Amino acid sequence: MVESKGWNWKVVPENEKNVWIEPAIESYYFLDRWRKKDYKVFLDLGCGMGRHSIQFAQAGFDVNSFDIEEEAVKATCEWAKREGLSVVGKVGDMLSLPYSDSSIDCIFCRNVINHTDTQGVIRSIAEIHRVLKKGGECYFSLASKATYGFKNTDWPLIDPNTKICMREGPEYGVPHYFADYEGVFELTKEFKLESIYHVENFYEEFGHGHSSFHYHVLISK
């Protein structure tokens, strides 16, 4: 099993970090859903610069902010302090979450859990199962084998589902697990699979259009 790695925020220009303080579109749905379910204890698994930690803290959740990168957790906690909000930040590896069994109501984990290899994803899913309360939910996304990264022959393949990102930038050298439908079902077999969507995202870069594919998955314990 390879070493889990997170984003190298030090190479992200300050003016580009603004993109990562705006909550992802999915977060609004889950904030509303989980508030209606009276969930209270929230885990931002892979908190990055803190956009979802702040969003859920402002909505009254008890927020746990977790990331493998110390800089990310520090930035999140400093942002919360400026806003007069309370979050509990911890640095660590998602392969061994520093939370008690059955202690978390809901988990938001967008484009994070795939930053390891196949065995690492399996262990991370097992950790999510351990820390979730019965009846709790987790949303996570996984890169799809339909996306460009898996098809890129310049990225080394280290197991049937995992390549090492060789694109210059914050993800350089970071392992990327890529899923298919069968893989998602196998990973989530200990949970109730509430929903799964295969989503294509379009974006423009250097005057050219690109697209990427991700699975968006909601599971409950």
N, C-alpha and C positions, 0 to 999 in steps of 0.2 A: 504494500500500500504506500502511495506517495504521500508526501507531506502536504497538508492543507495549506492553502495560501489565499490571502485576501488582496484587495486592491492596494497598489502602491500610491497612496494619496499624495506623496511628496512630488510626484511627477505631473500631477494634474494642475494646470495653471489656475491661479486664484480666480480669474474671471470665468473659468469653466466650472468651478465648483458650485456656482449659483444654480446650475441645472439640477444638482443633487440635493438641494434644499426644498424643492417642490415635491409634494407627495405624489406617488404614482397613482394613476387613475383607479386602480383596483382598491386602493386603501379606503376610498370614500365608501364603497359598497360594504367592505368588511367592518369599518367603524360603525356604520349604521346597523348592520346585521348583529354584531356582537354586543352593541349597546342594548338592542331590543331583547337579546338573550340574557341580559343582566350579567354578562361576564365582567370581571373586574381586573384580574391579574393578567397583564399583557406582556408578551415577550417579543421584542423587536430583534429577530435573529439575523444578524448581519446588519447592524444599525447604520453603517456608513457615517455620513455627516449628520444624521439624526432626524431626517425629515419625518419619518413615521413615528419615532419616539415622541417628538414634540407634538405632532398631530394628535396622538392618542392621549398624551398627558393633558393637553388642552381640553380634551373631551371627558376628562375625569377618570381615566383608567390608571391603575397602579402599574407603572411602566418599568420594565427591565430592559436595559439596552445592552446588547452583547455583540462583540465583534472580535475577530482575530487580530485586528490592527489597533494598537494602543492609541494612535493618532485619531482614529475614528471615534473611539469611546470618549476620548478627551474632548474632542470637538462637540460631541453630542451633549456631554455633561455641562460644558461651558455655555452652550446655547440654552439649555434648560435653566441654568442659573440666571442668565440674562433675562429670561422670560418669567422668572419667579416660579418655575415649575420644579417638581420633584421627580427625578428619574434615578434608578440605581444602575450604574454602569459597571460592566465586568468585561475583562479581556480574557479570551481563551479560545479553545478549539471546539468547533461544533461536534467533534467526535466524542467529546466528554463534557457535556454541559454542566456548569456549576450550580445546578438547581435541584431541589429535593424532588423525590418521586411524587407525581400527582399534585404538583404545586402551581401549575399554570393553566389559566382558563383558555387562552387563545394565543396563537403564534402567527406572526406575519414574517414571511421569509421569501422575499422576491429576488430572484437571480443571485442566490447566495449558495444554496445547498449543492450546486453543481460544481463548486470550485474545489473539487477533489476527484478521486477516481471511483470506480464502481464500488469497491469495498468501503471506501470512505462514505459514499452516499448511503449505503446500506446501514452503516453504523450511525450516521447522523439521523436517519429515519427512526432507528431503534431508540436513540436518545430522545427524539421528539415524543415517541410513544411513552417513554418512561416518565417524562416530566409533565405531560398533559394530564389534567384531571379527567375522570370519566365524564363523558358528555362534552368535553372540550373540543375545540377545532383548531386546525392548522391550515393556513393557505401557504403554498409554496409554488415556485415556478422552476422549470427545468428547460435548458436548451434542447431543441429537437434535433434529431439526426437529419432532418430536412434542411437545416440551416447551413449557411456557407462554411462555418467553422469546421463542421464535421467532414465536409467535402474537400476542404483545403488540403492539398497534398503536401504543402510545406510545413504543416503542423504534425509533429511526431505522434504516432498512435502508440499508446502505452498499455492499453487493454482494449477489448472489443468495443468499448463505449467511450473511451477517454482519450483526448488529445491534449497536447501542451500548446497553449496559445503562444504564437511567435509574432504577433502584431505588436509593434512598438507602442508603448503607452502603459497605463497603470495595470493592465492585465498580462503584460509580457512575462512569460514563464509560469503562468498560473494554469494548473490543470483544469480542464473543462470536461465534465461528464455530459454526454448527449443521450437523450432518451428516445424510445419509441413507445407505442401504446402498450406493448407487452411488458416492457420494462417498468412503466408506471404502475401497471396492475400488480406486478410482482413486488415492487417496492412497498406498495400500500396494502398488502394482503392482510396485515394485522389490524387495519383500520376499516371503518366504513368509508367507502369512496363516495363523497357527496356529489362531486362534479369534476369534470375534466374538459378543458378546452384546448384546442390546438390553434394558436393565434399567430398570424403573420403580421409583422410590424414593418412598415415602410419608412425609410428615412433617406435624406439626400446628403451626400458628402463629396466634396471636391467636384461639384457639378454633375455627379452621377447618382442615379437612384439605386438603392440597395434594399434588401429585405432580410429579415431574420424570423425564425420560427421558434416559438416556445410553447411548452405545455403549462397551463395554469390549472392547479390542482387544489381542491378543497377536500380535506379528510377530517373525520371525527373519530374519537375514541369511545 
